[in-house]
Amino acid sequence: MANSLMADVLENYNRPVHFANLENKVPCPNNLCKGITAFYKKHGLQHHFRIRHPDVQYVGEKIEHDASNMMKKLHGNETRLMIEKIFERRRKQVSSDERIFSVSMGEDELQIVAKRPNEAAKTFGMYLFHSGILPHYSKGNKPVTITVSSFGLLVKFSAWYSSREFADLNGSGTVIVLQPCFIKKNLDSIVTPCTRDQDNQVPDSVKNSTDIGEKIISETGDVALDTLRSVFGYNQFKGKQEEAVKTILQKKDCVVLMPTGGGKTVCYAVPGIVMSGVTIVVTPLIALILDQVRRLQSVKISVCYLVSDMSEDQWSIVCHELSLASPSYKFLFTTPETLLTTKVRNLIQTMSASCTLAQFVVDEAHCIDQWGFNFRPSYSSLGALRDYGVPIVALTGTATWRTVEIIVMQLRMDNPVIIKQSFVRTSLTYSVVTKKSSAKEDICKLIQEQFPDMCGIVYCSERRDTIDMAYTLKTKGINATYFHGALDPFEKKVNSSAWLEGRALVICATSAFGMGIDKPNVRFVIHLTIPKSPEEYYQEAGRAGRDGAPASCIIFFKFEDRVKKLRMISTLDDNDHKNLAHDSLNAMTMYCISNDCRTQLLLQYFGEKIPECNNCDNCKNTDHTECIEASNDAKNIISCVECMLQISVKVSFKALVLTFLGSKRKEITKKKFNEVECFGAGKGKFSFLTASAFVQLLITKNILKENIPSSNDVTTNATISIGDGADALLKGEITVAR
């Protein structure tokens, strides 16, 4: 772009103003002609005034001056729009040697993809030139300042334009002249070691120790607490922190399960400070890395990170320091993708050989489960960390025991200690609302009445729903934005920042939004559609109430919403994976339809037994009746289904319920369902609503089975058949209550 003519840069776009400018044409500056894209040469402008504005005196110099200024404004606006269009596309296809730069002059800013800062500045300079803002270089005019910034880099250029002859074009053209006047690489606060004495990062009781583990046991037994108090300012450990810290200091492999707000950072940070050597922390998102780096730097701990977006200079500084016999860093944060690169693996090998590698910490370790809701393929290769012979610590806030087993196996952990803290979040109130066709309007009303001027999240399963939901909220006067995985990086940043910074109260998002988000004052999390698993729901609902104040977690539930989830499950290749996903959806459905304590139901999925919370909607509802033994009713429904399937290859949910209730509607009698055994067996005992709920319960318990229509079927409704659990019920091995 450096040697391109201004006229050639955007030649593939429709640019009427630009081409009019090349012909020395201008618009009419009179207010009556504003918005009309007509351009005139000098004599043509005079003629236009005589015909179009006969009552206006034509003062040539003033009108031509106004027309010229208007042309510059139009030309600049057109060029800016074209640049925005170009880089909106380019941002989706950024190559490995390119960056997204923020380029600005004052408050005027553009996002430009380029390999180097000067290339980005020249593109912005083209826009300034067309706007008439850029001064001419040869006249000794004072330049304008263009600021270019990206990850860890800030450059300011003095900018002019100059006319030059181009032999290959047989004519002259315009070039942007740049002179860098300020360069700052943000290394001091990000990658360079803390300036404070390395010894001052630990309390006196652990200075000059060669084997910290032995010193803790044989001398003070209180080094970890000393570190917690002197570095982090806490008087005592909370929950399972102390057990985790002592286990890690004993250099044992360990899996720590701790809910949001449980203090996982302390679990690895205290041992990392106390132990000699560098702790390498693997984290899935750059946003999480930056958050942890800032937290540790705020207490004067020397930390660094390595990610793909860093400059070569930053990489060199970090790698050089970590290669020393006595590195100044105590922690290195990186992503799994970066960790597995040849450059970083060679660095770790060097650290291992010089005995400066203390341990590995794998954060958000549930991402290693390929059948989990947050699977990251790169996590499945982290078993290679075992080869370096140092302890491995896995941290997660959301994992079933099956996932824990996978974490242990994939990371090749050696007889790890499993430390599990209760997943109970006492600040959260769980509830389920019946979803109607007016669900979006109902959510607006709910927010207006129960959460006015409060911050929250509305999770949607479809991308289009995030946009529609945000629009609906805005029409009700609620400032909202949206987020989904198909947005380009710039839009994601703008929309998420608007919510994080409080410019939008509500963000409507798919499950792509959330990991790495730590906003303390979220007062509600609403799900427009049933989540696909309790893991997903616990993670997403857990984004509420992180400040410890009361918060609400609400699901708008409709049983029919399961069909889309089941259709997605049906596309899975592995049968075991299908079964697991189906069981997870059934567990989530049971959470929604059951009258039992919601908190009990949710934590039961993670293997934790707790008393009733006395806080969820079910616990507060005094109208619930006692459970009724209903095994015979379930057997009658099974009999109904078996007989109906002998008459018709497809049995709908509604037809089953009506047959069980003894309905004589035409849709039942026409298919002769009124002649089947157990026709009307539920009559007098069930209403249509209670019979429907009972059939839903049997489906959730896998006694009945939902069959998803193929893409070729006219109907989109599921059909009913006998489930795998029916045989156990008929044999008396299990019972059913409603």
Secondary structure, DSSP 8 states (H G I E B T S, - for coil): -TT--TTTTTTTS--HHHHHHHTT-EE--SGGGTT---EE-HHHHHHHHHHH-TTS---HHHHHHHHHHHHHHHHHHHHHHHHHHHHHHHGGG--TT-EEEEEEETTEEEEEEESSHHHHHHHHHHHHHHTT-S-BTTTT---EEEEEEETTEEEEEEEEEEEEEEGGGTEEEEEEEEEEEEEEETTTTTTS--SS-GGGGS-GGGTT-S-HHHHIIIIIS-HHHHHIIIII--SS--TTHHHHHHHHHTT--EEEE--TTS-HHHHHHHHHHHSSSEEEEE-S-HHHHHHHHHHHHHTT--EEEE-TTS-HHHHHHHHHHHHSSS-S-SEEEE-HHHHTSHHHHHHHHHHHHTT-EEEEEESSGGGG-TTSTT--GGGGGGGGGGGG-S-EEEEESS--HHHHHHHHHHTT-SS-EEEE-----TTEEEEEEE--TTHHHHHHHHHHHHSTT-EEEEE-SSHHHHHHHHHHHHHTT--EEEE-TTS-HHHHHHHHHHHHTTSSSEEEE-TTS-TT---TTEEEEEESS--S-HHHHHHHHTTS-TTSS-EEEEEEE-GGGHHHHHHHHHT-S-HHHHHHHHHHHHHHHHHHH--S-HHHHHHHHTT------S-SHHHH-TT-----B-HHHHHHHHHHHHHHHHH-S--BHHHHHHHHHT---HHHHTTTGGGSTTTTTTBTTB-HHHHHHHHHHHHHTTSEEEE---TT-S--S-EEEE-TTHHHHHTTSS--B-
